[in-house]
Amino acid sequence: MQFEKPATTNPIDQLKVVGKPIHRIDGELKTSGRAMYAYEWHDPALRYAYGYPLGSAIAKGQVISIDSAAARKAPGVLGVITTLEVGDLRKGKMNTAKLFGGREIKHYHQAVAVVVAETFEQARAATALIKVDYAPEKGAFDLRAEMANAKTPDPSTEPESAAGDFQAAFGTAQVTLDAEYTTPDQSHSMMEPPASIAAWDGDEVTVWTSSQMIDWWRTDLATTLGVEKEKVHLMSPFIGGGFGGKLFLRADSVLAALAAKSIGRPVKVALPRPMIPNNTTHRPATIQRIRIGAELDGRITAIAHESWSGDLPGGGPETAVMQTRLLYAGENRMTGMKLATLDLPEGNAMRAPGEAPGLMALKSPWMKWRRSSPSIQSSSGSRTIPRSIRKIPTARSPIAI
């Protein structure tokens, strides 16, 4: 994106919608409690059963065996579906790791079984009776410890950019800043948990679910179940919070579909609140380095933004440096991202991916300079920043790289 001329009048300027008391067709339903969310759909003619998932107790390794005999004999239990019984299922295109099926454990709380019973309470109680034998493997969970092993991500993520000679310009700048900023792993906690109801009619399945991207879910669910896409029908009229955590197929839909097929009845599955952080996408932790070279009048002569983040094998980086490419000018610029392999749940979209951690780091130097008058290193030694440079520097002519 390159800004070379004024945008002129746009739809927001016309104020035909923004600023007007527009009636929301879903507003009254939501505020009155009449909106039907995924888990609440109910057909009196159907006998719903309830599924409760069991998550892995290890973060990496193999499932050796699953003893579900006691759970199957528990009151109200209609069936137990385990990851070993279903075997290796195909992974959807949009998922980084498999959601269910097979022996391999890629992250903590990965679903290894689901118990189906007449009531939610019976299913939950029976799940506690399952005994799983694991073969744990050593994993990597600390981003800083893996920084040295981080690699340049797939070129399609545009991991690097450069213009001019940053190193030379930074080395001769009158005022320089070289700072590190870190952000932690952050998880979704939407009010409505990921939840699904699945019902089969012959070889076709209908899933009521909380999904932000219907076609992505439908395509990947068909792939995972091994059925034609035309045989999968998804219903998601309302979403009780998503923020990126419901962009991609999640385990509740897979478990509900497999359980419903196994017992021959519609099944409801909602991820328990403790399982949500490890079974939806999360915002990965970052380590970021910001370097800025400037003249004493505040003009930027060199700017660099580097970021390190982690994900499972096949995943992507937290794109924290993208905003630096768009917001600030300077003849000499450099941005770069490195990706470490970590055995944590999938890192992916969470409200403002890239922008949230990236802008925190990018804006922190300006706020730091603005609020105080520290002595920082200049080409002529240590000196106090003049008032002019303590103002937030702005780009004179934004340049895309």
Helices and strands as residue ranges (DSSP letters): H 11-14, H 27-32, G 38-40, E 49-55, E 61-67, H 69-72, E 77-82, H 83-86, E 104-105, E 111-117, H 120-127, E 131-136, G 144-149, G 155-157, E 160-163, H 166-172, E 175-183, E 186-187, E 195-201, E 204-209, H 214-225, G 229-231, E 232-235, H 251-263, E 267-270, G 273-275, H 276-279, E 282-283, E 286-294, E 300-311, H 322-327, E 332-341, H 355-371, E 375-378, E 381-384, H 387-390
